[in-house]
């Protein structure tokens, strides 16, 4: 049975709401990208058109937790925005695959490889982001193709940005006002929001986004789909946790069995070295004559 949705606002990270805000309003996704991507002052996005998402391999275990929006600007640069509820290594590989496929698609269309434009991937991760040895307060991760010995030398073409929403704190990037506002919108607005921060209401872009996620703007069918999204995430997490516990249990059992086998073999080895006859060792350890002879 579907739960009723309470509160004035819906969570913008859900499939339905995220796509309504950033997948149907070019001005808002453009504002988000300009705020969060490492673009030069003279390289800001001035207009975008939406692209149809490419099909990616099905992943039943993560079918509901990934939301993406794709667009292209007037220069031909492509942008992939992905909202990932739970981090996994398979999602990391998916991000790389999607960006690489976008480059290949443009390369096959272009008559001259020099016309192929960069692809930017922006991944907003709600929980569990893990990228190597990131510090406890690092929430913004910018990856480019760089020279191993001289990291300031970059090959343009692919750029990956991962944002850990759980670690985001407004004070950490106070100098980038729009980035702070969009991240506050994504982390502070949900069904429990009683009072919207004044800063979000004062800015035209975030105020528009707030109006889009007001519960009163959704039909009963949309609210049901919204609730189903969150319930499906719970199911995904339960399946993942069950698989983890099963794997741990199997690993422990295998470890115990292996440890016992090694211990019995060592006992037999010691008894054999002490000169005990084979029949007695067989009776004491349960090993076969062939196993004892091989020690």
N, C-alpha and C positions, 0 to 999 in steps of 0.2 A: 504494500500500500504506500503511495507517495505521500511524503510529509508536506504539510502546508508551509508556504514560505512566509516568514514574518519579517518585520522591519521595513523601513522606508526604502532602503537601497538593497540591491543585489550585489554579490561579490563580483568585481570585474574580471577576476581570473578564470571564471568558468567559461566553458566552450561558447555558450550562447552570448553571454555579455561581452566577452573579449572580442568576438568577431563583430558584434554590433557596434562597439566603440571604434575599433581599429581596422575592421575589415569592410566597413561601409562608409567611413568618413575620411577621405583622403587628407583633409587638413589636420586631423588628429593623429593619424599614423605618421604623417610628415613631421609634425611637432615632436612626437615621441622619438623618431629616428634622429632628428637634428639634435635632440637633447642628450641622447645616450650613446650615439656612435662617435668615434674619434674622427670627425670630419673637420677639415681646415675651415677657417672663416670664409674663404672664398669658394668653398666646396659644399656649402649648405644646400640641402634639397629644396627646390623651389616649386616643384609640382610632382605628382605621382599618379600612376595608373595601376590598377590592380591586375594581377596575373592569376590565371587559373592554377591552383596547386597541382603539382605533378603527383602521380600515384607513387607511393613508396611501398616496400614490402610490408605485408600485414604483420603486426606484432600483437597477438591476442592478449598477452600479459599487460600491454600498455596501450590498448586501443582507445581508451577514454582520457588519458592523462596528458595528451599532447594537443595543443591548439596552435595553428600557424596561419599567418597572413603573409602574402607575397605581393610585392609591387615593384615598379620600375619608374625611374625618374626621367626627366627630359634628356639627360646625358646618356641614357641607356644603362646606367648602373642598376643592378638588381638588389633588392633588400628582402630578406627572409626574417620575419619576426615569429618566434616560437615561444609559447607559454607552456612551460613544463611543470606539472604539479609535483612529481617525484623524480629526483635525479636517478639515473642508472647509466651504466657504461654503454648500454645499447642505445640510449638517447644520444650520448656523445658521438657514437658512430653514425647515427642517423643524421645529426647536424652536419657532419663532414660530407656524408653522401649527398645530402640535398644541395649543399653549396657547390660541390664538385659537378653534380648533374646540371646545375644552372649554368656553370661555366661552359660545359660541353655543349649544352643546347645552343648557347649564343655563338660558340665557335663554329658549329656546323651551319649556322645561318649566315654568318658573316663571310663576305667575299675576301676580306683581308683580315688576318689575325690581329693586326694592329687596331682594328675597330672593336675588338672584344673589350667590353667594359668590366670593371670590378664587380664582385659580388660580396655583399656584406650580410653576415648572419648575426642576428641579435637574439640571444636566448635568455628569457626571463625564467629563472628557476625558483619555484616556491619553497622547495625543501630538499635538503640533502646534497647540495652541489658539492662535488669532490673533484678537484683538479690539482693533483700533485701535492705540493707542500704549501698550500695557501695558508696565510696567517689567519689567526682567529677573527681579525677585524676586516679582512679583505673581502669585499663584496663585488668589486668590479674587476673583471678579468679580460684583458685585451690581447688577442693572439693574431700574429701576422706571420708571413713567410719571411724569415730573417736569416742573415748570415750567422752561422754558429759562433764564429769567433768575434764578429763585429755586429752585435744585435741592433745597432743603429742603421744598418744597411738593410732595407726592406724591398722585397719584390712585390709590387702592387698586383692585385688580382683577386686575392682572397683575404677576408678579414673576419675573425670570429670574436664576438663579444658575449661573455656570459655574465649575468647579473644575479647574485645570490640575494634574493629578497629578504630572507631571514636575517641576514647580517647587515642589511642597509640601515643606516642611522642618518637622519637629515643633516646633522652637523658635520658629517664626514666630507660632504661636497657642497658646502654652503655657497661656494663661489659660482656654482652652476645651478641657478635658480630653477630653470625649467626641468632639469633632470630630477631635482629634489621633488618638485611638484608632481611629476608623473609617477615617481616611485612611491611617494606618499599616497597617491590615489590608489595604486595597486596594493599597497600594504595596509592601509588604514580604513578603507571603505569595504564594508560587508553588511550582512543582515543585522549585526549588533550595533552599528553606528548610530549613536544618538544625536551627536552634534558634529557637523562637518567643519574641519579646520577652516578658519576665515581665509587663509591663503589660497585654498583650493576654490573657494567661491569667488575670490577677487580676480582670478586669472580666467580669461575667456575660454581657453582650451579645456582646462580641467572642469570649469563650470558646465560646459557643454557635455563633457563626458559624464558628469554627475547626473545631468538631466536624462541621459540615455539609460543609465542603470537604475533609475527610480522604479520601484516595484509597480507603481500605478500605471506605468507605460507598457506593461507586459500583459498579454492575453493569458487566459487560464491554461491554454495549451503550452505556451512558452514557459510559464511557471512550473508546469509539470515536467517539461523537458529539463529545466534548470535543476529541479530537485533530483531527477533521475541521474543527472550528471554527477552530482555529489555522492549519491548512493552507489553509483558504479565505481567511483574512486575508492569507496570503502571496500567494495568487493575485490578490487584489484589489490588493495593493500593486504587484505586477509589472505588472498591466494599467495601473494609474495611472501608474507610472513610464515604461512604454513609450509611453503616450499623451503624456506630458510631453516625452519625448525626441523623439518624432515631430513634435510641435508646434514644439519649438525648432528642429529641423532644417529644417522647412518655413519657419519665420520667417526663419532665417538665409539660406536659399536665395532667398527672396523679397526680402530686404533687399539681397543681393548683386546680384540681377538689376535691382532698381530703381536701385541705385547706379550700375551700369554704364550703364543707359539714360540716367540723368541726366548722367553724364559724357560720353557720346557726343553727347548733345544740346548740351551746352555747347561741346564741341569744334567741332561744326558751326556753332553760333552765332558762335563766334569767327572761323572761317574765312570765313563769310558776311560778317561785319563787315569783315574784311580785304580783301574784294573778290574772293575766289576764285570761279571760275565754278561753277555748280550741278553740272555733270557730274563735275568733279574732287572736289567735296565728297561726291557720291554714292559715288564709287569709294573714297574714304578712310574713310567712316563706315558705309556699308551702309544708310544711310537712304534713303527714297524722296524723290522730288522734292516731293511734297505735304507730307511731314513737314518738309523743310528750309524750304519756303516759309512754313510756319506758325510757324517760330521767330522 
